[in-house]
Amino acid sequence: MKKHHFLDYRNKLILAPMVRVGTLPMRLLALEMGADIVYTEELVDLKLIKSIRRLNPALSTVDFVDPSDGTIVFRTCALESSKVVYQLGISDAERGLAVGKLVQYDVAGLDINMGCPKEFSIKGGMGAALLADPAKAAHILRTLSSQLDIPVTCKIRILPDLLDTIRLVQQLAVTGIAAIGIHARTRDERPQHRPHPDVLHAVASAVDIPIIANGGSRDMHTYDDLHKFQALCGADSVMVARAAQFNVSIFRKQGILPVDEVIYKYLRLCIDYDNAPHNTKYCVQSILKELQETPRGKRFLQCQTLQQICEIWNLGDYCRRRQQELKDRGNAGRANVILTQCPTKRQKLWQPDRSTDEYQGCHLPQCSFSAVPPTP
């Protein structure tokens, strides 16, 4: 089947899929900073299957909405449409195909998560659970890549044995997929463990398909470090997770920006795209890290609304004006959604192994939506 557009995965800097981090404002900021491709957070198939696609003229976005409570499951816009890859959590090929057909005209690619080691994914037969069943993993990829009109990829972790890793990647590479992202750690290893770029180098030499190297954030402090890790792995591209979560200007060729400037740019996008306040707060906490302990950081931790957060970074007037504009245009809005509707337990989010909890959305008042079919 001829693809309606083809995303080239060679020589690219890529924002990795990160739960709660990879929502629309952060993806757009990563592109602004120099990323070539941006992945969504992992979204489980059943969340999309029950959602309704809705055009949102107030925001100029396409929203996939849970009709039972108005939760935005996935939001995208034209600014990223040729560069955004939707990452899917899946254990069944047919359900994955159904989701792919729902989103394929709104995204540039579809990635299957085959590397997440979290209990939620494993118990559902998703993520790293698929590494234990290569035949099933290959069937999923072959089904999707043969029947969708966008490129399909997968993201895996290395296996404990090098030869087993090479055999797995070779088996997946012949399914028709466009690239394979590989986290340079095993299923049981965590960020405190050193990655294994030598394994990725051997794998990349054994297949013709583009290999995207992931897992080097602990040594990524500047733009040049991204390319150093890519070269060390012998990979075609490099994918960045925690280093971008802490300061997305790591993609900026001209150098890292100060934290306050990054937060300011991020908050403007959150305002413009009506981002959920709890999600905004989570991402700002990730950027602040230990600065949460400063007087201003402690003030920030008390914030319950997007407006309150914006006041701290001198965006209060812009937030009020913009939210009124969006309301006048007919946007349902989140101005009155407060963080007390969500878990309020404070987390020290600069500890990287706590940054992968499943994203739970704040709920808007129940309403109904009309489905809008995508335009081929």
VOGU-742401 format. One record per atom (N, C-alpha, C, CB): residue in one letter; x, y, z. Coordinates in steps of 0.1 Angstrom, whole numbers, plus 5000, padded with zeros to 4 digits. Glycine has a CB too. Example, Ala and Ser with C-alpha at 12.3 -4.5 7.8 and 13.67 -1.06 7.14 Angstrom:
! VOGU-742401
A513249435078
A512349555078
A513249675078
A511349555090
S512849785071
S513749895071
S512950005079
S514149945057
END
This chain:
! VOGU-742401
M500849885000
M500050005000
M500950125000
M499050005012
K500550224992
K501350344991
K501050435003
K501050414978
K502050485010
K501850575021
K501450715017
K503150575030
H500550775023
H500150915019
H501251015022
H498850955026
H502150985032
H503351055034
H504250965041
H503051195042
F505550985039
F506550895045
F507450975054
F507350815035
L507550935067
L508450995076
L509750925076
L507850985091
D510851005073
D512150955072
D512750955086
D513051035062
Y513250835091
Y513750815104
Y515250825105
Y513250695110
R515950865094
R517350865094
R517851015098
R517950825081
N518951015105
N519551145109
N518551245116
N520151215096
K517951195126
K516851275132
K517151285147
K515451215130
L516751395153
L516751415167
L515251405172
L517351555172
I515051315181
I513651275184
I513251285199
I513351125179
L512151345201
L511551355215
L510951215218
L510551465217
A511451145228
A510951015231
A509551015237
A511950945241
P508850905236
P507550895243
P507750895258
P506750775238
M507050985265
M507150995279
M505751025285
M508151105284
V505250935293
V503850945298
V503751075307
V503550825307
R502751155304
R502451285310
R503351395305
R502551275325
V504451365299
V505251475294
V505051505279
V506751435296
G504751395272
G504651415257
G503351465252
G504951295250
T502651555259
T501451615254
T501751725245
T500551665266
L500651785239
L500851875228
L501851995231
L499551925224
P501652065242
P502552185244
P504052145244
P502252245257
M504352035251
M505751995251
M506251945237
M505951885261
R505451875230
R505851835217
R506151955208
R504751745210
L505252055208
L505452175200
L506752255204
L504252265201
L506952255217
L508152325222
L509452245218
L508152345237
A509352115218
A510552035213
A510852065199
A510251885215
L509752075190
L509952105176
L510552245175
L508652095169
E510052345183
E510652475182
E512052485186
E509852565192
M512452395195
M513852385200
M514852315190
M513952325213
G514252245181
G515152175171
G514852025169
G516452195175
A513951965177
A513651825174
A513051805160
A512651775185
D513351695154
D512851665141
D511551585141
D513951595133
I511451505151
I510251415153
I509951415167
I510551265147
V508651415170
V508151405184
V507151295186
V507551545188
Y507351215196
Y506451105200
Y505451155210
Y507250985204
T504251105209
T503251125220
T503651045232
T501851095215
E503051075243
E503050975254
E502350845250
E502351035267
E502750735256
E502050615253
E500550625256
E502650495260
L499650585247
L498250585249
L497750445246
L497550695240
V497050395255
V496550255254
V495350245244
V496050195268
D495350135236
D494350125225
D492950155230
D494449985219
L492550095241
L491150105245
L490750255248
L490850025257
K491650335252
K491350475254
K490950545241
K492450555260
L491650515230
L491250575217
L490050515210
L492450565208
I489950385212
I488750315205
I487450375210
I488850165208
K487350415223
K486050465228
K485950615226
K485950425242
S486950675221
S486950825220
S486250865207
S488350885221
I485950995206
I485351055194
I486251165189
I483951115197
R486451165176
R487351265170
R486551385168
R487851215156
R487051505173
R486351625172
R487251735167
R485751665186
L486851815158
L487551935153
L487252045163
L487151975139
N488252115168
N488152215177
N488652355171
N489052185191
P487652425165
P488052545157
P488652655166
P486852595150
A488252655179
A488752755188
A490252745190
A488052745202
L490752625191
L492152595193
L492852565180
L492352485203
S492152545169
S492752495157
S493352355159
S493752595151
T492652265166
T493252135170
T492252025165
T493552125184
V492751905165
V491951785164
V491951725177
V492451695152
D490851695184
D490751635197
D490151505196
D489951735206
F490651405203
F490051275205
F489551275219
F491051155202
V488251275221
V487551305234
V486851185239
V486551415232
D486951155252
D486151055259
D484751115260
D486751015272
P483751065253
P482451125253
P481751105267
P481551055243
S482251025276
S481551005289
S481751115298
S481950875295
D482951185297
D483251295306
D484051405300
D484051235318
G484251405287
G484951525281
G486451525282
G484451645287
T487051415288
T488551415289
T489151415275
T488951285297
I490151495273
I490951495261
I491951385261
I491651635259
V491651275253
V492551165253
V493851195245
V491851045247
F493651265234
F494751305225
F494351425218
F495051185215
R495351525217
R495051645210
R496251675201
R494851765220
T496051715189
T497151745180
T496751865171
T497451625171
C497651915163
C497352035155
C498252025142
C497552165163
A497952115133
A498652115120
A500152145122
A498052225111
L500552215132
L501952255134
L502852125136
L502152345146
E502252015140
E503051895142
E502651785133
E503051855157
S501651795125
S501051685118
S502051605110
S499951735109
S503051665104
S504051595096
S505251535104
S504551675085
K505251555117
K506351525126
K505951445138
K507151645129
V504751425141
V504351365153
V504051215151
V503051425159
V504551135160
V504350985160
V503550945172
V505750915160
Y502450875169
Y501550835180
Y502050705185
Y500050825174
Q502350705199
Q502850575204
Q501650505211
Q503950595215
L501550375207
L500350295211
L500750185220
L499650245199
G500050165231
G500150055240
G499149945236
G499950095255
I499549825233
I498749735226
I499149595229
I498649755211
S498149495229
S498549355230
S497849275220
S498149305244
D497049345211
D496249275201
D496349345188
D494749265206
A496549275177
A496849335164
A495549395159
A497249225154
E494349335160
E493149395155
E492749525162
E492049295156
R492949525175
R492649655182
R493649765177
R492649635197
G494849725176
G495849815171
G495549875158
G497249755171
L495049785149
L494749825136
L493549925136
L494349705127
A492549895145
A491449985146
A491850125151
A490449935156
V492850135160
V493350265165
V494050335154
V494150245177
G494950255147
G495650315136
G494850375125
G496550205129
K493650315122
K492750375112
K492050495117
K491750265108
L491950505131
L491350625136
L492250745136
L490950595151
V493550725137
V494450835139
V495350865127
V495250815151
Q495350775117
Q496350775106
Q496350905098
Q496150665098
Y495250975097
Y495251105089
Y495551225098
Y493851115083
D495851205110
D496151315119
D497551305125
D495151315131
V498351205122
V499651185126
V500551145115
V499751085138
A501851155117
A502851115107
A503250965108
A504051205108
G503150905119
G503550775121
G502950705133
G505050765122
L502950575134
L502450505146
L503550415151
L501250415141
D503750425164
D504850345171
D504150245181
D505850435178
I504650125181
I504150025190
I505050015202
I503849885183
N504650035214
N505450025226
N505649875229
N504750095238
M506949835228
M507349695231
M508449695241
M507749625218
G508649805248
G509749815257
G509449855272
G510749905252
C508249905274
C507849955287
C507949845298
C506550025287
P508649855308
P508749755318
P507849765330
P510149745324
K506949865330
K506049895341
K505049785342
K505450035339
E504549765355
E503649655358
E502349665350
E503349655372
F501849795348
F500649815341
F500649755327
F500349965341
S501849785320
S501949735307
S502149585306
S503149805300
I502949535315
I503249395315
I502049305318
I504349365325
K501249345328
K500049265331
K499049265320
K499449325344
G499049375312
G498149385300
G498649315288
G497749525298
G499849255289
G500449195277
G501049285267
G499449105270
M501249415272
M501749515264
M503249545267
M500949645265
G503849645261
G505149685264
G506149575263
G505149745278
A507049565273
A508149465273
A507649325273
A509049485285
A506349305277
A505749165276
A505849105262
A504349165281
L505849195252
L505849145238
L507249095235
L505449255229
L508249135242
L509649095239
L509748945242
L510649165248
A508948885251
A508948745254
A508148665243
A508348725267
D507548735234
D506748655224
D506948725210
D505148665227
P508148705205
P508548765192
P507548735180
P509948725188
A507048615180
A506048585169
A504848675170
A505648435170
K504348695182
K503148785184
K503548925181
K502648775198
A504748975185
A505149105182
A505249125167
A506549135189
A505849035160
A506049045146
A504649045139
A506848925140
H503748965144
H502348965138
H501649095139
H501448855145
I501849155151
I501249295153
I501849395143
I501449345167
L503149395142
L503749495133
L503449465118
L505249485135
R503449335114
R503049305100
R501649345097
R503349155098
T500749315106
T499349355104
T499149505102
T498449305116
L499749585111
L499649725110
L500349785098
L500149795123
S501549745096
S502349805085
S501849775072
S503849765086
S501149665070
S500549625057
S499249695054
S500449475056
Q498549735065
Q497149785063
Q496949935066
Q496249705071
L497950005071
L497850145074
L498550225064
L498350175088
D498150355063
D498650445053
D499750535059
D497550525047
I500250495070
I501350575076
I502450475080
I500850655088
P503650515082
P504750425086
P504550375100
P506150495085
V504850255102
V504750195116
V506150155121
V503850065115
T506350185133
T507650155140
T507350085153
T508550285142
C508450035160
C508249985173
C509450035182
C508149835173
K509250035195
K510350075204
K510449955214
K509950205212
I511649905215
I511949785223
I513049815233
I512349665214
R513449725241
R514649725250
R515549605245
R514249715265
I516749615249
I517649505245
I517349385254
I519149555247
L517749275250
L517649145258
L518949125265
L517249025249
P518949045275
P520249015283
P521348955274
P519948925294
D520948885264
D521948825255
D522048895242
D521648675253
L523248935237
L523449005225
L522848935213
L524949035223
L523148805211
L522648735200
L521148725199
L523248595199
D520548715211
D519048705212
D518548845207
D518648675226
T519148955211
T518749085207
T518849105192
T519549195214
I519949055186
I520049065172
I519048985165
I521449025168
R518748865169
R517748785163
R516348845164
R517748645169
L516048905176
L514748965177
L514649085168
L514649015192
V515649175167
V515549285158
V515449245144
V516749375160
Q516149145140
Q516149095126
Q514749045123
Q517148985123
Q514048975133
Q512748925130
Q511749035129
Q512348835142
L511849145137
L510949255136
L511149335124
L511049345148
A512449345119
A512849435108
A512249395095
A514349445107
V511849265093
V511349225081
V509749225080
V511849075078
T509149285090
T507649295090
T507149405082
T507249305104
G507949495076
G507549605068
G507549735076
G506149585064
I508049735088
I508149865096
I509249955091
I508349825111
A509150085095
A510050185089
A511250205098
A509250315088
A511250175110
A512350195119
A512150115132
A512650345122
I513250105140
I513050045154
I513850135163
I513649895154
G513150175174
G513750245185
G514250145195
G512750355191
I515450165200
I515950065210
I516450135222
I517049975203
H515950105233
H516450155246
H517650065250
H515350155257
A518750125253
A519950055255
A520049995269
A521150145252
R518949955274
R518949885287
R518049765286
R518549975299
T518149665295
T517249555295
T515949585302
T517949435302
R515049495302
R513749515308
R513849545323
R512849395306
D514849485329
D515049495344
D515949605348
D515549365350
E516549675339
E517449785342
E516749915343
E518649795332
R517250005351
R516650135353
R517650245350
R516050145368
P517150375351
P518050485347
P519350485355
P517350615350
Q519450435367
Q520750435374
Q521750335369
Q520450405389
H521250245360
H522150155354
H522750215341
H521450015351
R524050185339
R524650235326
R523950165314
R526150205326
P523750245303
P523250185291
P524350105284
P522850305281
H523950035274
H524849945266
H524949985252
H524349795268
P525650095249
P525650135235
P526350035226
P526450265234
D527249955231
D527949855223
D526949755218
D528949775232
V525849725225
V524849625220
V524149695209
V523849585232
L523749815210
L523049885199
L523949895187
L522650025203
H525249915189
H526149925177
H526149795170
H527549955182
A526149685177
A526149545170
A524849525163
A526449435181
V523749565169
V522449545163
V522349625151
V521349585173
A522749755152
A522649845140
A523449795128
A523149985144
S524549725131
S525349665120
S524749545114
S526749635126
A523749485121
A523149355116
A521949375108
A522949265128
V521349495107
V520149515100
V520249635091
V518849525109
D519349645081
D519349755072
D518349865076
D519049715058
I517449825085
I516349925089
I516950025098
I515249845096
P516450155098
P517050255107
P516850215121
P516250385104
I517850235129
I517850215143
I517950345151
I519050125148
I517050365160
I516950495168
I517450455182
I515550555168
A518550525186
A519150495199
A518550575210
A520650525198
N518250505221
N517550575232
N518250525245
N516050545232
G518250605256
G518750555269
G519950625273
G518950415268
G520350735266
G521650805270
G521550935278
G522450825258
S520350955283
S520051085289
S521051125301
S518651095295
R521551025308
R522351055320
R523651125315
R522650935327
D524051105303
D525251175298
D524951285288
D526151065291
M523751325287
M523351425278
M523151565285
M522051385270
H524051655283
H523951785290
H523951895280
H525151795299
T524451865267
T524451965257
T523951905244
T525852025255
Y523651985234
Y523251945221
Y524251845215
Y523052065211
D525551875216
D526551785210
D526551645217
D527951845212
D526051635229
D526051505236
D525051405229
D525651525250
L523951465223
L523051385216
L523651305204
L521851465210
H524451375197
H525151315185
H526251225190
H525751425176
K526851255201
K527951165206
K527351025210
K528651225219
F526151025216
F525550905220
F525050825207
F524350925229
Q524550905197
Q524150835185
Q525350765178
Q523550945175
A526450835178
A527650785172
A528150665179
A528750885171
L528150665193
L528550555201
L527750435199
L528450605216
C526450455195
C525550345193
C525550295178
C524150375197
G526250375170
G526250345155
G524850345150
G526750205153
A523950435155
A522550445152
A522350545141
A521750475164
D521150535134
D520750625124
D520250755130
D519750565115
S519550745142
S519050865148
S519150845163
S517550885144
V518750955171
V518850945185
V517550995191
V520051025191
M517050925201
M515850965208
M516151005223
M514850845208
V515551115227
V515951175240
V514651175249
V516451315239
A514851125261
A513751115271
A514051215282
A513450975276
R514651165293
R514751245305
R515551375304
R515451165316
A516551375295
A517251505293
A516351605287
A518451475283
A515451565279
A514451665273
A513351695283
A513851605260
Q513051605291
Q512051625302
Q512451735311
Q511651495309
F513751735315
F514351825324
F514651965318
F515551775330
N514951965305
N515152085297
N515152055283
N516552155301
V513952085277
V513752055263
V514652125253
V512252075259
S515252235258
S516152305249
S517452235247
S516552445255
I517552105251
I518652015248
I518751995233
I518551885255
F517652015226
F517552005211
F518052125204
F516151975207
R518352225212
R518752355206
R520252365202
R518352475215
K520552375189
K521852375185
K522652495190
K521952385169
Q522052605193
Q522652725198
Q523052715213
Q521852845196
G522452615220
G522852595234
G521552585243
G523752705239
I521752535255
I520652525265
I520152665269
I521152445277
L518852675271
L518252795276
L518052785291
L516952825269
P518052905298
P517752905312
P516452845315
P517853045318
V516352785327
V515052715331
V513852805330
V515252665345
D513952925335
D512853015335
D512353045321
D513153145342
E513253055311
E512853085297
E512152965291
E514153125289
V512652845295
V511952725290
V510552715296
V512752605294
I510452745309
I509052735315
I508152845309
I509252755330
Y508652965307
Y507853065301
Y507353025287
Y508753195300
K508152975279
K507752925265
K506752815266
K508952885257
Y507052725275
Y506152605277
Y504752655282
Y506752505287
L504752745292
L503452795297
L502652865286
L503652885309
R503252945278
R502453005267
R501752905258
R503453095259
L502452795255
L501852695247
L500752625255
L502852595243
C500952605268
C499852545276
C498552635276
C500352525290
I498852765276
I497652865276
I497052855262
I498153005279
D497852865251
D497252865238
D496552735234
D498452885228
Y496952625240
Y496252495237
Y495452435248
Y497352395232
D495152525258
D494252485269
D494652355275
D492852475264
N495952345279
N496452225285
N495852205299
N497952225285
A495652085303
A495152055316
A496152105327
A494951895318
P495652175337
P496552235347
P497352135355
P495752315357
H496852015358
H497651915365
H498751865356
H496751805370
N498551855343
N499551805334
N500651915333
N498951775321
T500252035332
T501152155331
T502052155343
T500352285330
K501452135355
K502152145368
K503152035368
K501252135380
Y502851915364
Y503751795364
Y504951825356
Y503051675359
C504751885344
C505951915335
C506752025341
C505451945321
V506152125346
V506952235352
V507752185364
V506052355356
Q507152095372
Q507952035383
Q509151955378
Q507051935391
S508951885367
S510051815361
S511251905357
S509651735349
I510852025352
I511952125348
I512552185360
I511252225339
L511752215370
L512352285382
L513252195390
L511152325391
K512952065391
K513751965399
K513952025413
K515051945392
E515152035417
E515452075431
E515052225434
E516852055434
L514752305424
L514352435426
L512952445432
L514352515412
Q512252335433
Q510952335440
Q511152365454
Q510352195438
E512352355459
E512552375474
E512852525476
E513752295478
T512952615466
T513152755468
T511852815472
T513752815455
P511852945477
P510553005480
P509553015469
P510853145485
R510153045457
R509153055445
R508752915442
R509953115433
G509552815443
G509152675440
G508152625449
G510352585441
K508252665462
K507152625472
K505852695469
K507652655486
R505952825464
R504752895460
R504052825449
R505053045457
F504952785439
F504452715427
F503752585431
F505552685418
L504252505441
L503652385445
L502252395451
L504552315455
Q501952515455
Q500652545461
Q499552575450
Q500652655471
C500052595438
C499152635427
C498152525424
C499952675414
Q496952565421
Q495852475418
Q495252495404
Q494752485428
T495552605397
T494952635384
T496152675375
T493852735385
L495852675362
L496752725352
L497052875354
L496252695338
Q495952945358
Q496153085360
Q497153115371
Q494753155364
Q497053045382
Q497953065393
Q499353035390
Q497552975405
I499552925382
I500952895377
I501453005369
I500952755370
C500653055360
C501153155350
C501453285358
C500053185340
E500853315368
E501153445376
E502553445380
E500153455388
I503153325384
I504453315389
I505553355378
I504753175395
W505153325366
W506153345355
W505653465346
W506253225346
N504953565352
N504553685346
N503653665333
N505753765343
L502853565334
L501953535323
L500453545327
L502253395316
G500253605338
G498853605344
G497953685335
G498853675357
D498353795330
D497453875321
D497253805308
D498054015319
Y498253745302
Y498153675290
Y497253555291
Y499553625285
C497353485303
C496453375305
C495053415306
C496853295318
R494753515313
R493353565315
R492753605301
R493253685325
R493553685294
R493053735281
R492853625271
R494053835275
R493753535270
R493753425261
R492553325264
R495053345261
Q492353295277
Q491253205281
Q489953275277
Q491353175296
Q489853405279
Q488553465275
Q488353465260
Q488553615280
E489453485252
E489353475238
E488853335234
E490753505231
L489453235240
L489053095236
L487653065240
L490052995243
K487253115252
K485853095256
K484853165246
K485653155270
D485253285242
D484353355232
D484353285219
D484953495230
R485353205216
R485353125203
R484552995205
R486753095199
G484152965217
G483352845219
G484152725225
G482752805207
N485352755230
N486152645236
N485552605250
N487652675237
A485352475253
A484852435265
A485652485277
A484652285266
G486952485275
G487952545285
G488152465297
G487352675289
R489352495303
R489752435316
R490052535327
R490952345314
A489552655325
A489852765334
A489352735348
A489252895329
N488252655349
N487752625362
N488052495367
N486252645362
V488952415360
V489452285365
V490552315374
V489852195353
I490452255386
I491452275396
I492152145400
I490852345409
L493352155405
L494152035408
L493551945419
L495552075411
T492651995427
T492151915438
T491251805432
T491352005447
Q490951805419
Q490251695413
Q491151585410
Q489551745400
C492451605411
C493451505408
C494251465421
C494351545397
P494951355421
P495851325432
P496751445436
P496651205429
T496851475448
T497551595453
T498851555460
T496751685461
K499151425461
K500351385468
K501551445461
K500351235469
R502351515469
R503551575463
R504551465460
R504151675473
Q505151485448
Q506251395444
Q507551475440
Q505851315431
K508651425444
K509951485440
K510251435426
K511151455450
L509751515416
L509751455402
L511051465395
L508751535394
W512051515402
W513351505396
W514051375397
W514351615401
Q513451285405
Q513951145405
Q513351075393
Q513451075419
P514151035383
P513750995370
P512850865370
P514850975361
D513150775380
D512350655380
D510950675385
D513050545388
R510550795388
R509150825392
R508450895381
R509150905405
S508950905369
S508450995359
S507550915349
S509451065352
T507250785351
T506550705341
T505250655346
T507450595337
D504650715356
D503350675360
D502250705349
D502850745373
E501250625349
E500250635338
E499550775340
E499250525339
Y499350845329
Y498750975329
Y497250955331
Y498951045315
Q496751025341
Q495251025343
Q494751165342
Q494950975358
G493751185333
G493251315330
G492251375340
G492651325316
C492251505342
C491251565350
C489951565341
C491551715353
H488851555347
H487551535340
H486851675339
H486651435346
L486351705327
L485451815325
L484051765327
L485651875310
P483151865329
P481751825331
P481251735319
P480851945332
Q480351645322
Q479951555311
Q479251635300
Q478951445317
C479551595288
C478851655276
C478951555265
C479651795273
S478251585254
S478251495243
S478951565231
S476851455239
F479451485222
F480251535211
F479751465198
F481751525213
S479851535187
S479551465175
S480851425168
S478751565165
A480851305163
A482051245157
A482351325144
A481951095155
V483551355141
V483951415128
V484951325121
V484651555130
P484651265110
P485551165104
P486751245098
P484851095092
P487951175098
P489151235093
P489051255078
P490351155096
T489751345072
T489851365058
T491051295052
T489851515055
P490751195043
P491951125038
P492851215029
P491451005029
END
